[in-house]
Amino acid sequence: MEGDPIIFGLTVAEFEDWSLKILVSALIVYMLFIIGNLAKQSKAGRYGTIWLFVALGLGFIGFIAKSFIQKFMGIE
C-alpha cells in the first residue's frame, strides 16, 4: 500500500509485531531474574525455588504458548 508510514524499513504493523515479541521477551527474562533473586534472598531452598518459579512464572507460559498455537493453526 502506497503511503503507509515506514519505521526502520518496516510498516507500522510489522514494527509493532517485532517490538512486542522482543520487549515482552526481555521483560520475561528480567522477571525470571527477579524470581531467582527473590528465592536467593528468602533462602527458599531447592524445593521453594522450584515452586516460586512454577507459581510466579506460570503466566509466561500463556505468552509463549500463544506463538506456538498461532504457528500450528496458521493464523499468523
mmCIF file of the N, C-alpha and C atoms, coordinates in Angstrom:
data_MODEL
# 
_entry.id   MODEL 
# 
loop_
_atom_site.group_PDB 
_atom_site.id 
_atom_site.type_symbol 
_atom_site.label_atom_id 
_atom_site.label_alt_id 
_atom_site.label_comp_id 
_atom_site.label_asym_id 
_atom_site.label_entity_id 
_atom_site.label_seq_id 
_atom_site.pdbx_PDB_ins_code 
_atom_site.Cartn_x 
_atom_site.Cartn_y 
_atom_site.Cartn_z 
_atom_site.occupancy 
_atom_site.B_iso_or_equiv 
_atom_site.pdbx_formal_charge 
_atom_site.auth_seq_id 
_atom_site.auth_comp_id 
_atom_site.auth_asym_id 
_atom_site.auth_atom_id 
_atom_site.pdbx_PDB_model_num 
ATOM 1   N N  . MET A 1 1  ? 0.838  -1.185  0.000  1.00 0.00 ? 1  MET A N  1 
ATOM 2   C CA . MET A 1 1  ? 0.000  0.000   0.000  1.00 0.00 ? 1  MET A CA 1 
ATOM 3   C C  . MET A 1 1  ? 0.878  1.242   0.000  1.00 0.00 ? 1  MET A C  1 
ATOM 4   N N  . GLU A 1 2  ? 0.525  2.127   -0.859 1.00 0.00 ? 2  GLU A N  1 
ATOM 5   C CA . GLU A 1 2  ? 1.296  3.363   -1.004 1.00 0.00 ? 2  GLU A CA 1 
ATOM 6   C C  . GLU A 1 2  ? 0.915  4.335   0.105  1.00 0.00 ? 2  GLU A C  1 
ATOM 7   N N  . GLY A 1 3  ? 1.925  4.976   0.664  1.00 0.00 ? 3  GLY A N  1 
ATOM 8   C CA . GLY A 1 3  ? 1.672  5.991   1.671  1.00 0.00 ? 3  GLY A CA 1 
ATOM 9   C C  . GLY A 1 3  ? 1.675  5.478   3.102  1.00 0.00 ? 3  GLY A C  1 
ATOM 10  N N  . ASP A 1 4  ? 1.908  4.171   3.309  1.00 0.00 ? 4  ASP A N  1 
ATOM 11  C CA . ASP A 1 4  ? 1.992  3.644   4.672  1.00 0.00 ? 4  ASP A CA 1 
ATOM 12  C C  . ASP A 1 4  ? 3.247  4.161   5.349  1.00 0.00 ? 4  ASP A C  1 
ATOM 13  N N  . PRO A 1 5  ? 3.137  4.558   6.601  1.00 0.00 ? 5  PRO A N  1 
ATOM 14  C CA . PRO A 1 5  ? 4.341  5.022   7.304  1.00 0.00 ? 5  PRO A CA 1 
ATOM 15  C C  . PRO A 1 5  ? 5.348  3.889   7.478  1.00 0.00 ? 5  PRO A C  1 
ATOM 16  N N  . ILE A 1 6  ? 6.610  4.215   7.339  1.00 0.00 ? 6  ILE A N  1 
ATOM 17  C CA . ILE A 1 6  ? 7.687  3.245   7.452  1.00 0.00 ? 6  ILE A CA 1 
ATOM 18  C C  . ILE A 1 6  ? 8.543  3.604   8.668  1.00 0.00 ? 6  ILE A C  1 
ATOM 19  N N  . ILE A 1 7  ? 8.789  2.617   9.528  1.00 0.00 ? 7  ILE A N  1 
ATOM 20  C CA . ILE A 1 7  ? 9.644  2.805   10.700 1.00 0.00 ? 7  ILE A CA 1 
ATOM 21  C C  . ILE A 1 7  ? 10.772 1.788   10.593 1.00 0.00 ? 7  ILE A C  1 
ATOM 22  N N  . PHE A 1 8  ? 12.001 2.264   10.495 1.00 0.00 ? 8  PHE A N  1 
ATOM 23  C CA . PHE A 1 8  ? 13.176 1.395   10.363 1.00 0.00 ? 8  PHE A CA 1 
ATOM 24  C C  . PHE A 1 8  ? 13.021 0.405   9.221  1.00 0.00 ? 8  PHE A C  1 
ATOM 25  N N  . GLY A 1 9  ? 12.396 0.808   8.152  1.00 0.00 ? 9  GLY A N  1 
ATOM 26  C CA . GLY A 1 9  ? 12.224 -0.054  6.989  1.00 0.00 ? 9  GLY A CA 1 
ATOM 27  C C  . GLY A 1 9  ? 11.074 -1.040  7.111  1.00 0.00 ? 9  GLY A C  1 
ATOM 28  N N  . LEU A 1 10 ? 10.269 -0.920  8.156  1.00 0.00 ? 10 LEU A N  1 
ATOM 29  C CA . LEU A 1 10 ? 9.130  -1.815  8.371  1.00 0.00 ? 10 LEU A CA 1 
ATOM 30  C C  . LEU A 1 10 ? 7.842  -1.002  8.390  1.00 0.00 ? 10 LEU A C  1 
ATOM 31  N N  . THR A 1 11 ? 6.741  -1.648  8.044  1.00 0.00 ? 11 THR A N  1 
ATOM 32  C CA . THR A 1 11 ? 5.457  -0.980  8.214  1.00 0.00 ? 11 THR A CA 1 
ATOM 33  C C  . THR A 1 11 ? 5.150  -0.910  9.702  1.00 0.00 ? 11 THR A C  1 
ATOM 34  N N  . VAL A 1 12 ? 4.148  -0.148  10.057 1.00 0.00 ? 12 VAL A N  1 
ATOM 35  C CA . VAL A 1 12 ? 3.802  0.017   11.463 1.00 0.00 ? 12 VAL A CA 1 
ATOM 36  C C  . VAL A 1 12 ? 3.401  -1.322  12.086 1.00 0.00 ? 12 VAL A C  1 
ATOM 37  N N  . ALA A 1 13 ? 2.636  -2.118  11.368 1.00 0.00 ? 13 ALA A N  1 
ATOM 38  C CA . ALA A 1 13 ? 2.194  -3.417  11.902 1.00 0.00 ? 13 ALA A CA 1 
ATOM 39  C C  . ALA A 1 13 ? 3.378  -4.359  12.123 1.00 0.00 ? 13 ALA A C  1 
ATOM 40  N N  . GLU A 1 14 ? 4.307  -4.394  11.170 1.00 0.00 ? 14 GLU A N  1 
ATOM 41  C CA . GLU A 1 14 ? 5.489  -5.245  11.329 1.00 0.00 ? 14 GLU A CA 1 
ATOM 42  C C  . GLU A 1 14 ? 6.352  -4.771  12.500 1.00 0.00 ? 14 GLU A C  1 
ATOM 43  N N  . PHE A 1 15 ? 6.523  -3.447  12.621 1.00 0.00 ? 15 PHE A N  1 
ATOM 44  C CA . PHE A 1 15 ? 7.305  -2.896  13.728 1.00 0.00 ? 15 PHE A CA 1 
ATOM 45  C C  . PHE A 1 15 ? 6.668  -3.226  15.070 1.00 0.00 ? 15 PHE A C  1 
ATOM 46  N N  . GLU A 1 16 ? 5.344  -3.106  15.172 1.00 0.00 ? 16 GLU A N  1 
ATOM 47  C CA . GLU A 1 16 ? 4.648  -3.431  16.418 1.00 0.00 ? 16 GLU A CA 1 
ATOM 48  C C  . GLU A 1 16 ? 4.797  -4.906  16.757 1.00 0.00 ? 16 GLU A C  1 
ATOM 49  N N  . ASP A 1 17 ? 4.721  -5.769  15.764 1.00 0.00 ? 17 ASP A N  1 
ATOM 50  C CA . ASP A 1 17 ? 4.851  -7.208  15.995 1.00 0.00 ? 17 ASP A CA 1 
ATOM 51  C C  . ASP A 1 17 ? 6.235  -7.555  16.531 1.00 0.00 ? 17 ASP A C  1 
ATOM 52  N N  . TRP A 1 18 ? 7.274  -7.027  15.880 1.00 0.00 ? 18 TRP A N  1 
ATOM 53  C CA . TRP A 1 18 ? 8.654  -7.297  16.312 1.00 0.00 ? 18 TRP A CA 1 
ATOM 54  C C  . TRP A 1 18 ? 8.932  -6.714  17.694 1.00 0.00 ? 18 TRP A C  1 
ATOM 55  N N  . SER A 1 19 ? 8.482  -5.482  17.915 1.00 0.00 ? 19 SER A N  1 
ATOM 56  C CA . SER A 1 19 ? 8.771  -4.845  19.204 1.00 0.00 ? 19 SER A CA 1 
ATOM 57  C C  . SER A 1 19 ? 8.028  -5.542  20.334 1.00 0.00 ? 19 SER A C  1 
ATOM 58  N N  . LEU A 1 20 ? 6.820  -6.018  20.085 1.00 0.00 ? 20 LEU A N  1 
ATOM 59  C CA . LEU A 1 20 ? 6.083  -6.757  21.111 1.00 0.00 ? 20 LEU A CA 1 
ATOM 60  C C  . LEU A 1 20 ? 6.834  -8.025  21.497 1.00 0.00 ? 20 LEU A C  1 
ATOM 61  N N  . LYS A 1 21 ? 7.267  -8.782  20.505 1.00 0.00 ? 21 LYS A N  1 
ATOM 62  C CA . LYS A 1 21 ? 7.966  -10.036 20.789 1.00 0.00 ? 21 LYS A CA 1 
ATOM 63  C C  . LYS A 1 21 ? 9.290  -9.788  21.516 1.00 0.00 ? 21 LYS A C  1 
ATOM 64  N N  . ILE A 1 22 ? 10.043 -8.805  21.075 1.00 0.00 ? 22 ILE A N  1 
ATOM 65  C CA . ILE A 1 22 ? 11.359 -8.550  21.673 1.00 0.00 ? 22 ILE A CA 1 
ATOM 66  C C  . ILE A 1 22 ? 11.227 -7.986  23.078 1.00 0.00 ? 22 ILE A C  1 
ATOM 67  N N  . LEU A 1 23 ? 10.386 -6.985  23.246 1.00 0.00 ? 23 LEU A N  1 
ATOM 68  C CA . LEU A 1 23 ? 10.286 -6.321  24.547 1.00 0.00 ? 23 LEU A CA 1 
ATOM 69  C C  . LEU A 1 23 ? 9.604  -7.185  25.600 1.00 0.00 ? 23 LEU A C  1 
ATOM 70  N N  . VAL A 1 24 ? 8.581  -7.932  25.234 1.00 0.00 ? 24 VAL A N  1 
ATOM 71  C CA . VAL A 1 24 ? 7.934  -8.806  26.214 1.00 0.00 ? 24 VAL A CA 1 
ATOM 72  C C  . VAL A 1 24 ? 8.866  -9.963  26.570 1.00 0.00 ? 24 VAL A C  1 
ATOM 73  N N  . SER A 1 25 ? 9.625  -10.449 25.621 1.00 0.00 ? 25 SER A N  1 
ATOM 74  C CA . SER A 1 25 ? 10.609 -11.490 25.924 1.00 0.00 ? 25 SER A CA 1 
ATOM 75  C C  . SER A 1 25 ? 11.673 -10.967 26.890 1.00 0.00 ? 25 SER A C  1 
ATOM 76  N N  . ALA A 1 26 ? 12.126 -9.731  26.684 1.00 0.00 ? 26 ALA A N  1 
ATOM 77  C CA . ALA A 1 26 ? 13.093 -9.131  27.602 1.00 0.00 ? 26 ALA A CA 1 
ATOM 78  C C  . ALA A 1 26 ? 12.486 -8.951  28.986 1.00 0.00 ? 26 ALA A C  1 
ATOM 79  N N  . LEU A 1 27 ? 11.224 -8.586  29.040 1.00 0.00 ? 27 LEU A N  1 
ATOM 80  C CA . LEU A 1 27 ? 10.535 -8.438  30.320 1.00 0.00 ? 27 LEU A CA 1 
ATOM 81  C C  . LEU A 1 27 ? 10.431 -9.776  31.044 1.00 0.00 ? 27 LEU A C  1 
ATOM 82  N N  . ILE A 1 28 ? 10.165 -10.840 30.309 1.00 0.00 ? 28 ILE A N  1 
ATOM 83  C CA . ILE A 1 28 ? 10.084 -12.173 30.906 1.00 0.00 ? 28 ILE A CA 1 
ATOM 84  C C  . ILE A 1 28 ? 11.432 -12.583 31.479 1.00 0.00 ? 28 ILE A C  1 
ATOM 85  N N  . VAL A 1 29 ? 12.510 -12.330 30.747 1.00 0.00 ? 29 VAL A N  1 
ATOM 86  C CA . VAL A 1 29 ? 13.845 -12.669 31.247 1.00 0.00 ? 29 VAL A CA 1 
ATOM 87  C C  . VAL A 1 29 ? 14.148 -11.875 32.511 1.00 0.00 ? 29 VAL A C  1 
ATOM 88  N N  . TYR A 1 30 ? 13.791 -10.600 32.531 1.00 0.00 ? 30 TYR A N  1 
ATOM 89  C CA . TYR A 1 30 ? 14.016 -9.772  33.713 1.00 0.00 ? 30 TYR A CA 1 
ATOM 90  C C  . TYR A 1 30 ? 13.193 -10.285 34.898 1.00 0.00 ? 30 TYR A C  1 
ATOM 91  N N  . MET A 1 31 ? 11.967 -10.684 34.660 1.00 0.00 ? 31 MET A N  1 
ATOM 92  C CA . MET A 1 31 ? 11.125 -11.222 35.732 1.00 0.00 ? 31 MET A CA 1 
ATOM 93  C C  . MET A 1 31 ? 11.680 -12.545 36.264 1.00 0.00 ? 31 MET A C  1 
ATOM 94  N N  . LEU A 1 32 ? 12.243 -13.363 35.399 1.00 0.00 ? 32 LEU A N  1 
ATOM 95  C CA . LEU A 1 32 ? 12.869 -14.595 35.862 1.00 0.00 ? 32 LEU A CA 1 
ATOM 96  C C  . LEU A 1 32 ? 14.060 -14.287 36.758 1.00 0.00 ? 32 LEU A C  1 
ATOM 97  N N  . PHE A 1 33 ? 14.824 -13.245 36.404 1.00 0.00 ? 33 PHE A N  1 
ATOM 98  C CA . PHE A 1 33 ? 15.921 -12.804 37.261 1.00 0.00 ? 33 PHE A CA 1 
ATOM 99  C C  . PHE A 1 33 ? 15.398 -12.356 38.623 1.00 0.00 ? 33 PHE A C  1 
ATOM 100 N N  . ILE A 1 34 ? 14.288 -11.620 38.635 1.00 0.00 ? 34 ILE A N  1 
ATOM 101 C CA . ILE A 1 34 ? 13.705 -11.154 39.890 1.00 0.00 ? 34 ILE A CA 1 
ATOM 102 C C  . ILE A 1 34 ? 13.240 -12.333 40.736 1.00 0.00 ? 34 ILE A C  1 
ATOM 103 N N  . ILE A 1 35 ? 12.608 -13.325 40.126 1.00 0.00 ? 35 ILE A N  1 
ATOM 104 C CA . ILE A 1 35 ? 12.151 -14.504 40.869 1.00 0.00 ? 35 ILE A CA 1 
ATOM 105 C C  . ILE A 1 35 ? 13.344 -15.245 41.459 1.00 0.00 ? 35 ILE A C  1 
ATOM 106 N N  . GLY A 1 36 ? 14.403 -15.405 40.682 1.00 0.00 ? 36 GLY A N  1 
ATOM 107 C CA . GLY A 1 36 ? 15.612 -16.067 41.187 1.00 0.00 ? 36 GLY A CA 1 
ATOM 108 C C  . GLY A 1 36 ? 16.243 -15.299 42.333 1.00 0.00 ? 36 GLY A C  1 
ATOM 109 N N  . ASN A 1 37 ? 16.280 -13.978 42.215 1.00 0.00 ? 37 ASN A N  1 
ATOM 110 C CA . ASN A 1 37 ? 16.829 -13.152 43.279 1.00 0.00 ? 37 ASN A CA 1 
ATOM 111 C C  . ASN A 1 37 ? 15.956 -13.238 44.540 1.00 0.00 ? 37 ASN A C  1 
ATOM 112 N N  . LEU A 1 38 ? 14.651 -13.282 44.364 1.00 0.00 ? 38 LEU A N  1 
ATOM 113 C CA . LEU A 1 38 ? 13.729 -13.430 45.491 1.00 0.00 ? 38 LEU A CA 1 
ATOM 114 C C  . LEU A 1 38 ? 13.952 -14.755 46.202 1.00 0.00 ? 38 LEU A C  1 
ATOM 115 N N  . ALA A 1 39 ? 14.137 -15.813 45.443 1.00 0.00 ? 39 ALA A N  1 
ATOM 116 C CA . ALA A 1 39 ? 14.382 -17.127 46.032 1.00 0.00 ? 39 ALA A CA 1 
ATOM 117 C C  . ALA A 1 39 ? 15.698 -17.147 46.793 1.00 0.00 ? 39 ALA A C  1 
ATOM 118 N N  . LYS A 1 40 ? 16.700 -16.482 46.245 1.00 0.00 ? 40 LYS A N  1 
ATOM 119 C CA . LYS A 1 40 ? 18.016 -16.446 46.898 1.00 0.00 ? 40 LYS A CA 1 
ATOM 120 C C  . LYS A 1 40 ? 17.960 -15.654 48.198 1.00 0.00 ? 40 LYS A C  1 
ATOM 121 N N  . GLN A 1 41 ? 17.333 -14.484 48.163 1.00 0.00 ? 41 GLN A N  1 
ATOM 122 C CA . GLN A 1 41 ? 17.274 -13.633 49.349 1.00 0.00 ? 41 GLN A CA 1 
ATOM 123 C C  . GLN A 1 41 ? 16.406 -14.216 50.451 1.00 0.00 ? 41 GLN A C  1 
ATOM 124 N N  . SER A 1 42 ? 15.374 -14.958 50.070 1.00 0.00 ? 42 SER A N  1 
ATOM 125 C CA . SER A 1 42 ? 14.489 -15.537 51.085 1.00 0.00 ? 42 SER A CA 1 
ATOM 126 C C  . SER A 1 42 ? 14.991 -16.889 51.578 1.00 0.00 ? 42 SER A C  1 
ATOM 127 N N  . LYS A 1 43 ? 16.118 -17.366 51.000 1.00 0.00 ? 43 LYS A N  1 
ATOM 128 C CA . LYS A 1 43 ? 16.690 -18.662 51.360 1.00 0.00 ? 43 LYS A CA 1 
ATOM 129 C C  . LYS A 1 43 ? 15.628 -19.762 51.252 1.00 0.00 ? 43 LYS A C  1 
ATOM 130 N N  . ALA A 1 44 ? 14.989 -19.806 50.098 1.00 0.00 ? 44 ALA A N  1 
ATOM 131 C CA . ALA A 1 44 ? 13.865 -20.709 49.880 1.00 0.00 ? 44 ALA A CA 1 
ATOM 132 C C  . ALA A 1 44 ? 14.295 -22.166 49.761 1.00 0.00 ? 44 ALA A C  1 
ATOM 133 N N  . GLY A 1 45 ? 15.524 -22.440 49.432 1.00 0.00 ? 45 GLY A N  1 
ATOM 134 C CA . GLY A 1 45 ? 15.949 -23.822 49.219 1.00 0.00 ? 45 GLY A CA 1 
ATOM 135 C C  . GLY A 1 45 ? 15.557 -24.288 47.835 1.00 0.00 ? 45 GLY A C  1 
ATOM 136 N N  . ARG A 1 46 ? 15.906 -25.523 47.530 1.00 0.00 ? 46 ARG A N  1 
ATOM 137 C CA . ARG A 1 46 ? 15.650 -26.049 46.189 1.00 0.00 ? 46 ARG A CA 1 
ATOM 138 C C  . ARG A 1 46 ? 14.157 -26.207 45.924 1.00 0.00 ? 46 ARG A C  1 
ATOM 139 N N  . TYR A 1 47 ? 13.442 -26.805 46.860 1.00 0.00 ? 47 TYR A N  1 
ATOM 140 C CA . TYR A 1 47 ? 12.008 -27.061 46.685 1.00 0.00 ? 47 TYR A CA 1 
ATOM 141 C C  . TYR A 1 47 ? 11.231 -25.738 46.610 1.00 0.00 ? 47 TYR A C  1 
ATOM 142 N N  . GLY A 1 48 ? 11.563 -24.801 47.484 1.00 0.00 ? 48 GLY A N  1 
ATOM 143 C CA . GLY A 1 48 ? 10.897 -23.499 47.475 1.00 0.00 ? 48 GLY A CA 1 
ATOM 144 C C  . GLY A 1 48 ? 11.174 -22.719 46.208 1.00 0.00 ? 48 GLY A C  1 
ATOM 145 N N  . THR A 1 49 ? 12.404 -22.813 45.720 1.00 0.00 ? 49 THR A N  1 
ATOM 146 C CA . THR A 1 49 ? 12.768 -22.114 44.485 1.00 0.00 ? 49 THR A CA 1 
ATOM 147 C C  . THR A 1 49 ? 11.990 -22.666 43.302 1.00 0.00 ? 49 THR A C  1 
ATOM 148 N N  . ILE A 1 50 ? 11.866 -23.979 43.251 1.00 0.00 ? 50 ILE A N  1 
ATOM 149 C CA . ILE A 1 50 ? 11.092 -24.597 42.166 1.00 0.00 ? 50 ILE A CA 1 
ATOM 150 C C  . ILE A 1 50 ? 9.658  -24.100 42.194 1.00 0.00 ? 50 ILE A C  1 
ATOM 151 N N  . TRP A 1 51 ? 9.054  -24.055 43.385 1.00 0.00 ? 51 TRP A N  1 
ATOM 152 C CA . TRP A 1 51 ? 7.663  -23.606 43.489 1.00 0.00 ? 51 TRP A CA 1 
ATOM 153 C C  . TRP A 1 51 ? 7.522  -22.118 43.192 1.00 0.00 ? 51 TRP A C  1 
ATOM 154 N N  . LEU A 1 52 ? 8.516  -21.327 43.540 1.00 0.00 ? 52 LEU A N  1 
ATOM 155 C CA . LEU A 1 52 ? 8.470  -19.911 43.180 1.00 0.00 ? 52 LEU A CA 1 
ATOM 156 C C  . LEU A 1 52 ? 8.466  -19.742 41.664 1.00 0.00 ? 52 LEU A C  1 
ATOM 157 N N  . PHE A 1 53 ? 9.340  -20.461 40.988 1.00 0.00 ? 53 PHE A N  1 
ATOM 158 C CA . PHE A 1 53 ? 9.382  -20.365 39.528 1.00 0.00 ? 53 PHE A CA 1 
ATOM 159 C C  . PHE A 1 53 ? 8.109  -20.902 38.892 1.00 0.00 ? 53 PHE A C  1 
ATOM 160 N N  . VAL A 1 54 ? 7.556  -21.977 39.443 1.00 0.00 ? 54 VAL A N  1 
ATOM 161 C CA . VAL A 1 54 ? 6.318  -22.536 38.881 1.00 0.00 ? 54 VAL A CA 1 
ATOM 162 C C  . VAL A 1 54 ? 5.161  -21.572 39.092 1.00 0.00 ? 54 VAL A C  1 
ATOM 163 N N  . ALA A 1 55 ? 4.992  -21.100 40.321 1.00 0.00 ? 55 ALA A N  1 
ATOM 164 C CA . ALA A 1 55 ? 3.836  -20.256 40.637 1.00 0.00 ? 55 ALA A CA 1 
ATOM 165 C C  . ALA A 1 55 ? 3.929  -18.878 39.996 1.00 0.00 ? 55 ALA A C  1 
ATOM 166 N N  . LEU A 1 56 ? 5.074  -18.232 40.117 1.00 0.00 ? 56 LEU A N  1 
ATOM 167 C CA . LEU A 1 56 ? 5.201  -16.874 39.595 1.00 0.00 ? 56 LEU A CA 1 
ATOM 168 C C  . LEU A 1 56 ? 5.494  -16.860 38.096 1.00 0.00 ? 56 LEU A C  1 
ATOM 169 N N  . GLY A 1 57 ? 6.063  -17.910 37.572 1.00 0.00 ? 57 GLY A N  1 
ATOM 170 C CA . GLY A 1 57 ? 6.382  -17.956 36.157 1.00 0.00 ? 57 GLY A CA 1 
ATOM 171 C C  . GLY A 1 57 ? 5.308  -18.588 35.299 1.00 0.00 ? 57 GLY A C  1 
ATOM 172 N N  . LEU A 1 58 ? 4.207  -18.991 35.907 1.00 0.00 ? 58 LEU A N  1 
ATOM 173 C CA . LEU A 1 58 ? 3.146  -19.668 35.157 1.00 0.00 ? 58 LEU A CA 1 
ATOM 174 C C  . LEU A 1 58 ? 2.526  -18.773 34.086 1.00 0.00 ? 58 LEU A C  1 
ATOM 175 N N  . GLY A 1 59 ? 2.475  -17.487 34.341 1.00 0.00 ? 59 GLY A N  1 
ATOM 176 C CA . GLY A 1 59 ? 1.891  -16.566 33.371 1.00 0.00 ? 59 GLY A CA 1 
ATOM 177 C C  . GLY A 1 59 ? 2.681  -16.458 32.082 1.00 0.00 ? 59 GLY A C  1 
ATOM 178 N N  . PHE A 1 60 ? 3.972  -16.764 32.130 1.00 0.00 ? 60 PHE A N  1 
ATOM 179 C CA . PHE A 1 60 ? 4.800  -16.693 30.926 1.00 0.00 ? 60 PHE A CA 1 
ATOM 180 C C  . PHE A 1 60 ? 4.394  -17.752 29.911 1.00 0.00 ? 60 PHE A C  1 
ATOM 181 N N  . ILE A 1 61 ? 3.874  -18.853 30.401 1.00 0.00 ? 61 ILE A N  1 
ATOM 182 C CA . ILE A 1 61 ? 3.520  -19.961 29.510 1.00 0.00 ? 61 ILE A CA 1 
ATOM 183 C C  . ILE A 1 61 ? 2.472  -19.526 28.498 1.00 0.00 ? 61 ILE A C  1 
ATOM 184 N N  . GLY A 1 62 ? 1.537  -18.676 28.920 1.00 0.00 ? 62 GLY A N  1 
ATOM 185 C CA . GLY A 1 62 ? 0.497  -18.197 28.011 1.00 0.00 ? 62 GLY A CA 1 
ATOM 186 C C  . GLY A 1 62 ? 1.065  -17.417 26.841 1.00 0.00 ? 62 GLY A C  1 
ATOM 187 N N  . PHE A 1 63 ? 2.013  -16.547 27.128 1.00 0.00 ? 63 PHE A N  1 
ATOM 188 C CA . PHE A 1 63 ? 2.622  -15.747 26.055 1.00 0.00 ? 63 PHE A CA 1 
ATOM 189 C C  . PHE A 1 63 ? 3.405  -16.626 25.094 1.00 0.00 ? 63 PHE A C  1 
ATOM 190 N N  . ILE A 1 64 ? 4.133  -17.577 25.635 1.00 0.00 ? 64 ILE A N  1 
ATOM 191 C CA . ILE A 1 64 ? 4.943  -18.460 24.804 1.00 0.00 ? 64 ILE A CA 1 
ATOM 192 C C  . ILE A 1 64 ? 4.055  -19.423 24.018 1.00 0.00 ? 64 ILE A C  1 
ATOM 193 N N  . ALA A 1 65 ? 3.021  -19.945 24.675 1.00 0.00 ? 65 ALA A N  1 
ATOM 194 C CA . ALA A 1 65 ? 2.124  -20.892 24.013 1.00 0.00 ? 65 ALA A CA 1 
ATOM 195 C C  . ALA A 1 65 ? 1.340  -20.228 22.886 1.00 0.00 ? 65 ALA A C  1 
ATOM 196 N N  . LYS A 1 66 ? 1.025  -18.940 23.035 1.00 0.00 ? 66 LYS A N  1 
ATOM 197 C CA . LYS A 1 66 ? 0.274  -18.224 22.008 1.00 0.00 ? 66 LYS A CA 1 
ATOM 198 C C  . LYS A 1 66 ? 1.006  -18.261 20.674 1.00 0.00 ? 66 LYS A C  1 
ATOM 199 N N  . SER A 1 67 ? 2.315  -18.070 20.681 1.00 0.00 ? 67 SER A N  1 
ATOM 200 C CA . SER A 1 67 ? 3.063  -18.094 19.424 1.00 0.00 ? 67 SER A CA 1 
ATOM 201 C C  . SER A 1 67 ? 3.026  -19.465 18.777 1.00 0.00 ? 67 SER A C  1 
ATOM 202 N N  . PHE A 1 68 ? 3.192  -20.517 19.600 1.00 0.00 ? 68 PHE A N  1 
ATOM 203 C CA . PHE A 1 68 ? 3.161  -21.878 19.049 1.00 0.00 ? 68 PHE A CA 1 
ATOM 204 C C  . PHE A 1 68 ? 1.784  -22.226 18.500 1.00 0.00 ? 68 PHE A C  1 
ATOM 205 N N  . ILE A 1 69 ? 0.735  -21.820 19.190 1.00 0.00 ? 69 ILE A N  1 
ATOM 206 C CA . ILE A 1 69 ? -0.630 -22.110 18.733 1.00 0.00 ? 69 ILE A CA 1 
ATOM 207 C C  . ILE A 1 69 ? -0.906 -21.375 17.426 1.00 0.00 ? 69 ILE A C  1 
ATOM 208 N N  . GLN A 1 70 ? -0.469 -20.121 17.324 1.00 0.00 ? 70 GLN A N  1 
ATOM 209 C CA . GLN A 1 70 ? -0.677 -19.373 16.084 1.00 0.00 ? 70 GLN A CA 1 
ATOM 210 C C  . GLN A 1 70 ? 0.047  -20.025 14.915 1.00 0.00 ? 70 GLN A C  1 
ATOM 211 N N  . LYS A 1 71 ? 1.274  -20.473 15.126 1.00 0.00 ? 71 LYS A N  1 
ATOM 212 C CA . LYS A 1 71 ? 2.021  -21.128 14.051 1.00 0.00 ? 71 LYS A CA 1 
ATOM 213 C C  . LYS A 1 71 ? 1.386  -22.460 13.678 1.00 0.00 ? 71 LYS A C  1 
ATOM 214 N N  . PHE A 1 72 ? 0.933  -23.219 14.690 1.00 0.00 ? 72 PHE A N  1 
ATOM 215 C CA . PHE A 1 72 ? 0.321  -24.518 14.441 1.00 0.00 ? 72 PHE A CA 1 
ATOM 216 C C  . PHE A 1 72 ? -0.977 -24.377 13.647 1.00 0.00 ? 72 PHE A C  1 
ATOM 217 N N  . MET A 1 73 ? -1.769 -23.365 13.977 1.00 0.00 ? 73 MET A N  1 
ATOM 218 C CA . MET A 1 73 ? -3.058 -23.177 13.305 1.00 0.00 ? 73 MET A CA 1 
ATOM 219 C C  . MET A 1 73 ? -2.932 -22.354 12.016 1.00 0.00 ? 73 MET A C  1 
ATOM 220 N N  . GLY A 1 74 ? -1.765 -21.787 11.775 1.00 0.00 ? 74 GLY A N  1 
ATOM 221 C CA . GLY A 1 74 ? -1.559 -20.982 10.564 1.00 0.00 ? 74 GLY A CA 1 
ATOM 222 C C  . GLY A 1 74 ? -2.245 -19.631 10.617 1.00 0.00 ? 74 GLY A C  1 
ATOM 223 N N  . ILE A 1 75 ? -2.450 -19.095 11.801 1.00 0.00 ? 75 ILE A N  1 
ATOM 224 C CA . ILE A 1 75 ? -3.134 -17.812 11.961 1.00 0.00 ? 75 ILE A CA 1 
ATOM 225 C C  . ILE A 1 75 ? -2.212 -16.651 11.653 1.00 0.00 ? 75 ILE A C  1 
ATOM 226 N N  . GLU A 1 76 ? -0.973 -16.753 12.000 1.00 0.00 ? 76 GLU A N  1 
ATOM 227 C CA . GLU A 1 76 ? -0.035 -15.633 11.898 1.00 0.00 ? 76 GLU A CA 1 
ATOM 228 C C  . GLU A 1 76 ? 0.217  -15.215 10.493 1.00 0.00 ? 76 GLU A C  1 
# 
